[in-house]
Amino acid sequence: MSALPKVAFIGTGLMGRPMVRRLLEGDVPVTAFNRSPGPLEELVKAGATAAKSAAEAVRQAEVVMTMLPNGDVMGEVLRSGVLEAAQPGTLFIDMSSLHPALAREHAELIVAQGCQSLDAPVSGGTAGAEAGTLAIMVGGDKTDFERAAPLLMLMGRPTLVGPHGAGQLCKLVNQVIVAVTIGAVAEGLSLARAGGADPVRVREAIMGGFAQSRILELHGQRMNERRFEPGGTITNQVKDLDAVLDVAASSGVSLPLSQHVHDLFRSMLEAGEGGLDHSALILEIERQ
């Protein structure tokens, strides 16, 4: 692979768009495809090439990166002519969040086509994507990881955590900690407000102690400001927690905190609030 491989990037939504920008800023040639053409227009202005289909995007690519809503969409993309269009030896890096079993299934399809596969979900939200500070959890072969690392380092901090599917399992671990911590911050700030303290000052006061975290820093501020435009949506949080509980059940592990916060998020999803940022969990806490 050359120093600057040709990259096809499929899925330029909230997360994909700033990730493509990081690649372009690193002088990586990118051909992008998105089902909705709007996001592509600004990326073309930034130096990307727009493709009319996913298959067209990957035809001349050495590396294919995907950032899609869920595993079903990823499967549809792979079966839409993308695998047939890819050159032998193309490296597929799926940065979407999906069930580990599905990641392994997709890897088998890709490898059977004479290509290579990594699952590489991310954490850090749109702020991390814009800053190039994403935590990137990678599953796959070490040789493929080393090939991908220079590209991934433009977007954040990649870590190889195991074989195919292990990146997605690591992301589920991340989502357990994120979801439960969002719940804890929401409950704490709700207690402050109900007890007569200023939740803004309370957050400031505990930022230097053991409660300090990125969740308290960023999501706590969003909760206090009632600013819930999506970085990570409730819909995606429920999707990930569904996968968490499925893997836990199949592994014989009990996760009572994850189960409870899952139920709170699902209540919001069923109330039509799935498009809100997951920090909006404080609204459900307050309603209860």
Secondary structure, 3 states (H helix, E strand, C coil): CCCCCCEEEECCCCCHHHHHHHHHHCCCCEEEECCCCHHHHHHHHCCCEECCCHHHHHCCCCEEEECCCCHHHHHHHHHHHHHHHCCCCCEEEECCCCCHHHHHHHHHHHHHCCCEEEECCEECHHHHHHHCCEEEEEECCHHHHHHHHHHHCCCEEEEEEECCCHHHHHHHHHHHHHHHHHHHHHHHHHHHHHHCCCHHHHHHHHCCCCCCCHHHHHHHHHHHHCCCCCCCEHHHHHHHHHHHHHHHHHHCCCCHHHHHHHHHHHHHHHCCCCCCEHHHHHHHHHHC
